[in-house]
Amino acid sequence: MARMTLVFMLFVSIFLFIAVAYPTDIPETITLDSISQVYGPVEFTHAQHADIAGNCASCHHHSPKGSTPACGECHDSITVYHYDAAKKGPDLGLKGAYHGQCMDCHKEMESGPMGCTDCHEKKVTK
C-alpha cells in the first residue's frame, strides 16, 4: 500500500511540475508594434520560439518564477534608440530589449534573421 501511495504521489508531482513549468496558454503569434515609427510591426512566432527556447525564463528574464511579463511591462518604449550590446542594463528600452533578445539569440544559434527588413517591412514615406 505504501508503495502504491508513493507511486501515486510521484505521478501527481510530475503532472503538477509539467502544468506549472509548461503553460498551455502560450499565444501562437504576437504582433510587436509598439515602437513601429520607421518599420512596420513584427509578427513574432511566440509558440515556435517558446519551443526552441524550452524555458520561458530564457526570454522572460529577471522576473519571479512562473511569471512571464510582456517585455513592455519592464522596458520603456524609447522612440530613438540604436542597439549596442555592450550597453545592456536595467534601463534598456523596449526596442533595445527586443533587438537584444532576438539578435543575440540568433547570433548564438547561428540561425534566424539579422537584418532590419528580415523581420520588419520598411514603411513607405510620403
PAMIFI-475678 format. One record per atom (N, C-alpha, C): residue in one letter; x negated, y negated, z; atom name. Coordinates in steps of 0.001 Angstrom, whole numbers, always signed. Layout:
["A" [X Y Z] "CA"];
...
END
This chain:
["M" [-827 +1200 +0] "N"];
["M" [+0 +0 +0] "CA"];
["M" [-868 -1259 +0] "C"];
["A" [-1910 -1247 +806] "N"];
["A" [-2806 -2405 +870] "CA"];
["A" [-3486 -2636 -473] "C"];
["R" [-3804 -1536 -1172] "N"];
["R" [-4449 -1655 -2483] "CA"];
["R" [-3505 -2306 -3501] "C"];
["M" [-2218 -1901 -3479] "N"];
["M" [-1232 -2491 -4390] "CA"];
["M" [-1050 -3975 -4099] "C"];
["T" [-1036 -4330 -2838] "N"];
["T" [-908 -5738 -2454] "CA"];
["T" [-2103 -6535 -2956] "C"];
["L" [-3278 -5975 -2818] "N"];
["L" [-4497 -6635 -3290] "CA"];
["L" [-4473 -6815 -4805] "C"];
["V" [-4068 -5793 -5529] "N"];
["V" [-3976 -5873 -6994] "CA"];
["V" [-2935 -6911 -7392] "C"];
["F" [-1787 -6918 -6726] "N"];
["F" [-738 -7893 -6996] "CA"];
["F" [-1249 -9313 -6770] "C"];
["M" [-1947 -9536 -5665] "N"];
["M" [-2491 -10862 -5355] "CA"];
["M" [-3522 -11282 -6405] "C"];
["L" [-4294 -10354 -6896] "N"];
["L" [-5271 -10650 -7937] "CA"];
["L" [-4576 -11127 -9205] "C"];
["F" [-3517 -10414 -9629] "N"];
["F" [-2784 -10819 -10831] "CA"];
["F" [-2121 -12183 -10653] "C"];
["V" [-1550 -12429 -9498] "N"];
["V" [-924 -13731 -9226] "CA"];
["V" [-1986 -14832 -9261] "C"];
["S" [-3142 -14580 -8695] "N"];
["S" [-4226 -15563 -8697] "CA"];
["S" [-4692 -15874 -10115] "C"];
["I" [-4845 -14845 -10925] "N"];
["I" [-5260 -15054 -12322] "CA"];
["I" [-4204 -15861 -13061] "C"];
["F" [-2932 -15515 -12884] "N"];
["F" [-1852 -16249 -13539] "CA"];
["F" [-1859 -17720 -13133] "C"];
["L" [-1973 -17991 -11850] "N"];
["L" [-1984 -19375 -11363] "CA"];
["L" [-3189 -20141 -11887] "C"];
["F" [-4349 -19489 -11936] "N"];
["F" [-5548 -20147 -12475] "CA"];
["F" [-5333 -20545 -13928] "C"];
["I" [-4793 -19633 -14724] "N"];
["I" [-4557 -19928 -16140] "CA"];
["I" [-3535 -21035 -16287] "C"];
["A" [-2483 -21007 -15499] "N"];
["A" [-1431 -22025 -15583] "CA"];
["A" [-1966 -23410 -15248] "C"];
["V" [-2870 -23510 -14300] "N"];
["V" [-3420 -24800 -13896] "CA"];
["V" [-4562 -25225 -14825] "C"];
["A" [-5416 -24305 -15194] "N"];
["A" [-6599 -24641 -15982] "CA"];
["A" [-6288 -24909 -17447] "C"];
["Y" [-5231 -24311 -17965] "N"];
["Y" [-4901 -24450 -19382] "CA"];
["Y" [-3470 -24944 -19536] "C"];
["P" [-3285 -26270 -19500] "N"];
["P" [-1932 -26807 -19606] "CA"];
["P" [-1296 -26444 -20947] "C"];
["T" [+7 -26246 -20931] "N"];
["T" [+717 -25864 -22159] "CA"];
["T" [+1341 -27062 -22858] "C"];
["D" [+1283 -28221 -22255] "N"];
["D" [+1914 -29399 -22844] "CA"];
["D" [+925 -30269 -23611] "C"];
["I" [-81 -29659 -24221] "N"];
["I" [-1084 -30398 -24986] "CA"];
["I" [-461 -30837 -26304] "C"];
["P" [-474 -32137 -26602] "N"];
["P" [+86 -32579 -27889] "CA"];
["P" [-777 -32097 -29054] "C"];
["E" [-132 -31748 -30173] "N"];
["E" [-856 -31311 -31369] "CA"];
["E" [-1750 -32431 -31896] "C"];
["T" [-1156 -33599 -32128] "N"];
["T" [-1922 -34752 -32623] "CA"];
["T" [-1571 -35981 -31807] "C"];
["I" [-2516 -36909 -31773] "N"];
["I" [-2323 -38194 -31107] "CA"];
["I" [-2759 -39266 -32094] "C"];
["T" [-1957 -40307 -32242] "N"];
["T" [-2333 -41426 -33102] "CA"];
["T" [-3051 -42457 -32246] "C"];
["L" [-4318 -42681 -32564] "N"];
["L" [-5123 -43672 -31851] "CA"];
["L" [-5048 -44966 -32650] "C"];
["D" [-4241 -45902 -32171] "N"];
["D" [-4023 -47128 -32947] "CA"];
["D" [-4087 -48408 -32125] "C"];
["S" [-4535 -48308 -30890] "N"];
["S" [-4513 -49489 -30028] "CA"];
["S" [-5591 -50510 -30376] "C"];
["I" [-6576 -50115 -31142] "N"];
["I" [-7662 -51047 -31493] "CA"];
["I" [-7923 -51001 -32995] "C"];
["S" [-6856 -51095 -33778] "N"];
["S" [-6994 -50929 -35220] "CA"];
["S" [-6867 -52259 -35972] "C"];
["Q" [-7740 -53216 -35642] "N"];
["Q" [-7690 -54510 -36319] "CA"];
["Q" [-8291 -54451 -37724] "C"];
["V" [-9387 -53736 -37897] "N"];
["V" [-10092 -53686 -39174] "CA"];
["V" [-9803 -52386 -39921] "C"];
["Y" [-9735 -51303 -39183] "N"];
["Y" [-9482 -49992 -39767] "CA"];
["Y" [-8123 -49494 -39325] "C"];
["G" [-7553 -48612 -40105] "N"];
["G" [-6270 -48023 -39762] "CA"];
["G" [-6406 -47084 -38579] "C"];
["P" [-5272 -46632 -38065] "N"];
["P" [-5283 -45716 -36916] "CA"];
["P" [-5883 -44361 -37287] "C"];
["V" [-6296 -43641 -36282] "N"];
["V" [-6867 -42305 -36463] "CA"];
["V" [-5842 -41276 -35985] "C"];
["E" [-5597 -40277 -36818] "N"];
["E" [-4764 -39145 -36418] "CA"];
["E" [-5707 -38124 -35792] "C"];
["F" [-5695 -38066 -34470] "N"];
["F" [-6601 -37210 -33715] "CA"];
["F" [-5936 -35864 -33450] "C"];
["T" [-6548 -34796 -33921] "N"];
["T" [-6004 -33451 -33737] "CA"];
["T" [-6363 -32965 -32329] "C"];
["H" [-5578 -33403 -31367] "N"];
["H" [-5851 -33163 -29955] "CA"];
["H" [-5906 -31674 -29610] "C"];
["A" [-4922 -30903 -30037] "N"];
["A" [-4882 -29479 -29690] "CA"];
["A" [-6096 -28742 -30249] "C"];
["Q" [-6478 -29066 -31479] "N"];
["Q" [-7650 -28425 -32095] "CA"];
["Q" [-8909 -28763 -31312] "C"];
["H" [-9067 -30027 -30933] "N"];
["H" [-10242 -30441 -30176] "CA"];
["H" [-10244 -29836 -28772] "C"];
["A" [-9068 -29698 -28171] "N"];
["A" [-8972 -29072 -26846] "CA"];
["A" [-9431 -27618 -26916] "C"];
["D" [-9064 -26938 -27997] "N"];
["D" [-9517 -25549 -28174] "CA"];
["D" [-11030 -25483 -28314] "C"];
["I" [-11603 -26410 -29070] "N"];
["I" [-13054 -26424 -29293] "CA"];
["I" [-13783 -26745 -27984] "C"];
["A" [-13305 -27768 -27273] "N"];
["A" [-13959 -28178 -26025] "CA"];
["A" [-13829 -27097 -24965] "C"];
["G" [-12665 -26457 -24908] "N"];
["G" [-12457 -25384 -23951] "CA"];
["G" [-12248 -25839 -22516] "C"];
["N" [-12429 -27123 -22261] "N"];
["N" [-12313 -27643 -20902] "CA"];
["N" [-11858 -29092 -21005] "C"];
["C" [-10709 -29407 -20469] "N"];
["C" [-10165 -30771 -20557] "CA"];
["C" [-11142 -31808 -20020] "C"];
["A" [-11903 -31439 -18978] "N"];
["A" [-12830 -32375 -18343] "CA"];
["A" [-13987 -32764 -19269] "C"];
["S" [-14182 -32035 -20357] "N"];
["S" [-15229 -32417 -21312] "CA"];
["S" [-14960 -33814 -21868] "C"];
["C" [-13697 -34119 -22088] "N"];
["C" [-13329 -35445 -22599] "CA"];
["C" [-12688 -36320 -21527] "C"];
["H" [-11809 -35729 -20742] "N"];
["H" [-11133 -36466 -19670] "CA"];
["H" [-12023 -36415 -18432] "C"];
["H" [-13173 -37083 -18542] "N"];
["H" [-14206 -37025 -17508] "CA"];
["H" [-13936 -38043 -16395] "C"];
["H" [-14673 -37929 -15334] "N"];
["H" [-14606 -38863 -14195] "CA"];
["H" [-13186 -39013 -13650] "C"];
["S" [-12393 -37955 -13697] "N"];
["S" [-11038 -38009 -13158] "CA"];
["S" [-10832 -36810 -12231] "C"];
["P" [-9877 -36919 -11332] "N"];
["P" [-9645 -35816 -10394] "CA"];
["P" [-9323 -34516 -11121] "C"];
["K" [-9701 -33410 -10533] "N"];
["K" [-9463 -32094 -11124] "CA"];
["K" [-7979 -31924 -11434] "C"];
["G" [-7694 -31487 -12648] "N"];
["G" [-6313 -31289 -13073] "CA"];
["G" [-5667 -32532 -13640] "C"];
["S" [-6344 -33667 -13563] "N"];
["S" [-5812 -34925 -14085] "CA"];
["S" [-6403 -35179 -15467] "C"];
["T" [-5563 -35524 -16422] "N"];
["T" [-6041 -35815 -17775] "CA"];
["T" [-5493 -37169 -18239] "C"];
["P" [-6022 -38258 -17673] "N"];
["P" [-5529 -39580 -18072] "CA"];
["P" [-5917 -39889 -19516] "C"];
["A" [-5094 -40670 -20177] "N"];
["A" [-5420 -41142 -21523] "CA"];
["A" [-6634 -42070 -21415] "C"];
["C" [-7419 -42143 -22486] "N"];
["C" [-8637 -42965 -22479] "CA"];
["C" [-8345 -44411 -22058] "C"];
["G" [-7224 -44951 -22548] "N"];
["G" [-6865 -46336 -22270] "CA"];
["G" [-6478 -46612 -20827] "C"];
["E" [-6289 -45570 -20025] "N"];
["E" [-5984 -45775 -18612] "CA"];
["E" [-7221 -46211 -17835] "C"];
["C" [-8404 -45862 -18345] "N"];
["C" [-9654 -46227 -17663] "CA"];
["C" [-10473 -47252 -18459] "C"];
["H" [-10383 -47181 -19769] "N"];
["H" [-11187 -48053 -20637] "CA"];
["H" [-10313 -49156 -21214] "C"];
["D" [-10764 -50411 -21047] "N"];
["D" [-10022 -51559 -21564] "CA"];
["D" [-10213 -51691 -23066] "C"];
["S" [-9185 -52212 -23719] "N"];
["S" [-9262 -52476 -25148] "CA"];
["S" [-10099 -53735 -25362] "C"];
["I" [-11173 -53612 -26101] "N"];
["I" [-12051 -54739 -26418] "CA"];
["I" [-12006 -54937 -27922] "C"];
["T" [-11667 -56144 -28364] "N"];
["T" [-11480 -56401 -29787] "CA"];
["T" [-12775 -56267 -30575] "C"];
["V" [-13845 -56889 -30116] "N"];
["V" [-15119 -56828 -30835] "CA"];
["V" [-16066 -55945 -30032] "C"];
["Y" [-16557 -54919 -30676] "N"];
["Y" [-17445 -54003 -29977] "CA"];
["Y" [-18259 -53221 -30990] "C"];
["H" [-19541 -53119 -30751] "N"];
["H" [-20411 -52289 -31579] "CA"];
["H" [-20975 -51214 -30668] "C"];
["Y" [-20716 -49963 -30989] "N"];
["Y" [-21110 -48852 -30134] "CA"];
["Y" [-22619 -48730 -30042] "C"];
["D" [-23110 -48618 -28826] "N"];
["D" [-24530 -48412 -28566] "CA"];
["D" [-24618 -47357 -27467] "C"];
["A" [-24996 -46146 -27842] "N"];
["A" [-25025 -45029 -26891] "CA"];
["A" [-25898 -45317 -25683] "C"];
["A" [-26923 -46148 -25855] "N"];
["A" [-27832 -46452 -24756] "CA"];
["A" [-27172 -47322 -23688] "C"];
["K" [-26069 -47987 -24019] "N"];
["K" [-25421 -48900 -23086] "CA"];
["K" [-24143 -48326 -22472] "C"];
["K" [-24062 -47022 -22371] "N"];
["K" [-22882 -46415 -21763] "CA"];
["K" [-22813 -46809 -20296] "C"];
["G" [-21612 -46960 -19813] "N"];
["G" [-21433 -47306 -18413] "CA"];
["G" [-19971 -47317 -18064] "C"];
["P" [-19648 -47583 -16802] "N"];
["P" [-18259 -47534 -16365] "CA"];
["P" [-17394 -48629 -16981] "C"];
["D" [-17992 -49699 -17481] "N"];
["D" [-17205 -50778 -18072] "CA"];
["D" [-17130 -50664 -19593] "C"];
["L" [-17433 -49504 -20131] "N"];
["L" [-17375 -49260 -21566] "CA"];
["L" [-15943 -49427 -22039] "C"];
["G" [-15743 -50202 -23091] "N"];
["G" [-14411 -50451 -23630] "CA"];
["G" [-13827 -49233 -24325] "C"];
["L" [-12572 -49354 -24701] "N"];
["L" [-11852 -48247 -25314] "CA"];
["L" [-12482 -47811 -26631] "C"];
["K" [-12836 -48762 -27476] "N"];
["K" [-13457 -48429 -28760] "CA"];
["K" [-14781 -47696 -28532] "C"];
["G" [-15558 -48164 -27593] "N"];
["G" [-16819 -47510 -27268] "CA"];
["G" [-16608 -46113 -26701] "C"];
["A" [-15560 -45964 -25891] "N"];
["A" [-15255 -44648 -25320] "CA"];
["A" [-14862 -43670 -26419] "C"];
["Y" [-13987 -44116 -27328] "N"];
["Y" [-13594 -43252 -28451] "CA"];
["Y" [-14813 -42858 -29267] "C"];
["H" [-15561 -43866 -29699] "N"];
["H" [-16710 -43584 -30567] "CA"];
["H" [-17774 -42764 -29844] "C"];
["G" [-17998 -43059 -28576] "N"];
["G" [-18997 -42309 -27820] "CA"];
["G" [-18617 -40848 -27680] "C"];
["Q" [-17375 -40593 -27286] "N"];
["Q" [-16930 -39208 -27129] "CA"];
["Q" [-16986 -38469 -28466] "C"];
["C" [-16407 -39082 -29488] "N"];
["C" [-16299 -38402 -30787] "CA"];
["C" [-17670 -38214 -31438] "C"];
["M" [-18392 -39299 -31606] "N"];
["M" [-19650 -39232 -32354] "CA"];
["M" [-20725 -38448 -31605] "C"];
["D" [-20801 -38610 -30288] "N"];
["D" [-21792 -37853 -29524] "CA"];
["D" [-21529 -36354 -29636] "C"];
["C" [-20257 -35961 -29557] "N"];
["C" [-19920 -34544 -29657] "CA"];
["C" [-20191 -34036 -31076] "C"];
["H" [-19818 -34827 -32077] "N"];
["H" [-20049 -34409 -33460] "CA"];
["H" [-21548 -34255 -33746] "C"];
["K" [-22364 -35151 -33183] "N"];
["K" [-23820 -35019 -33343] "CA"];
["K" [-24312 -33753 -32664] "C"];
["E" [-23856 -33527 -31436] "N"];
["E" [-24282 -32358 -30675] "CA"];
["E" [-23866 -31054 -31367] "C"];
["M" [-22643 -31025 -31905] "N"];
["M" [-22126 -29824 -32565] "CA"];
["M" [-22628 -29700 -34010] "C"];
["E" [-23251 -30781 -34511] "N"];
["E" [-23685 -30852 -35913] "CA"];
["E" [-22520 -30539 -36848] "C"];
["S" [-21371 -31125 -36513] "N"];
["S" [-20158 -30898 -37277] "CA"];
["S" [-19198 -32050 -36999] "C"];
["G" [-18400 -32384 -37985] "N"];
["G" [-17388 -33415 -37798] "CA"];
["G" [-17766 -34719 -38459] "C"];
["P" [-16783 -35585 -38630] "N"];
["P" [-17006 -36861 -39307] "CA"];
["P" [-17897 -37802 -38496] "C"];
["M" [-18695 -38592 -39206] "N"];
["M" [-19589 -39552 -38554] "CA"];
["M" [-19438 -40970 -39108] "C"];
["G" [-18952 -41127 -40320] "N"];
["G" [-18816 -42453 -40918] "CA"];
["G" [-17470 -43078 -40609] "C"];
["C" [-17405 -44398 -40681] "N"];
["C" [-16178 -45132 -40340] "CA"];
["C" [-14965 -44608 -41096] "C"];
["T" [-15096 -44503 -42426] "N"];
["T" [-13941 -44107 -43225] "CA"];
["T" [-13745 -42595 -43279] "C"];
["D" [-14568 -41849 -42557] "N"];
["D" [-14310 -40415 -42419] "CA"];
["D" [-13099 -40181 -41521] "C"];
["C" [-12872 -41100 -40591] "N"];
["C" [-11731 -40995 -39672] "CA"];
["C" [-10684 -42074 -39931] "C"];
["H" [-11156 -43262 -40282] "N"];
["H" [-10267 -44417 -40440] "CA"];
["H" [-10088 -44771 -41919] "C"];
["E" [-8903 -45288 -42240] "N"];
["E" [-8715 -45916 -43537] "CA"];
["E" [-9068 -47377 -43368] "C"];
["K" [-9842 -47930 -44293] "N"];
["K" [-10177 -49349 -44241] "CA"];
["K" [-8909 -50135 -44572] "C"];
["K" [-8579 -51122 -43735] "N"];
["K" [-7394 -51953 -44001] "CA"];
["K" [-7696 -52893 -45147] "C"];
["V" [-6718 -53101 -46006] "N"];
["V" [-6860 -53996 -47142] "CA"];
["V" [-6629 -55416 -46650] "C"];
["T" [-7603 -56298 -46915] "N"];
["T" [-7452 -57698 -46526] "CA"];
["T" [-6854 -58472 -47680] "C"];
["K" [-6021 -59430 -47360] "N"];
["K" [-5344 -60234 -48399] "CA"];
["K" [-6059 -61530 -48638] "C"];
END
